[in-house]
Amino acid sequence: MGVKLEILRMFLYLSFPVAVFWVSNQAELFQRHVINRKRQAMAELKQRLRDRKGTDTPGDTEPPGDTAVTPGTHLGTRQ
C-alpha cells in the first residue's frame, strides 16, 4: 500500500505543474482571456477620456507655461 501511495503522490506532484504550464502556454486561451480583455479595457478608457475631455471646465486646465519635454531636457523642466 505504501509504494502505491508514494507513486500516486509523485504523479500528482509532477503532473500538476506540467498541467499548469501547458494551460498557461495555450495561445488561444491567452488571446481570449487576456488580450481581448485588455483591448476592451483600453477602449473603455479611451471613451472615458474622450467624454472627460469634452466636458473640461476652466478650473481643470493645466497651469500656464510650456511644460513640454524636448530632446535633451529632463522631465519637469520648463523651457
C-alpha positions, 0 to 999 in steps of 0.5 A: 500500500505504501509504494502505491501511495508514494507513486500516486503522490509523485504523479500528482506532484509532477503532473500538476505543474506540467498541467499548469504550464501547458494551460498557461502556454495555450495561445488561444486561451491567452488571446481570449482571456487576456488580450481581448480583455485588455483591448476592451479595457483600453477602449473603455478608457479611451471613451472615458477620456474622450467624454472627460475631455469634452466636458473640461471646465476652466478650473481643470486646465493645466497651469500656464507655461510650456511644460513640454519635454524636448530632446535633451531636457529632463522631465519637469523642466520648463523651457 
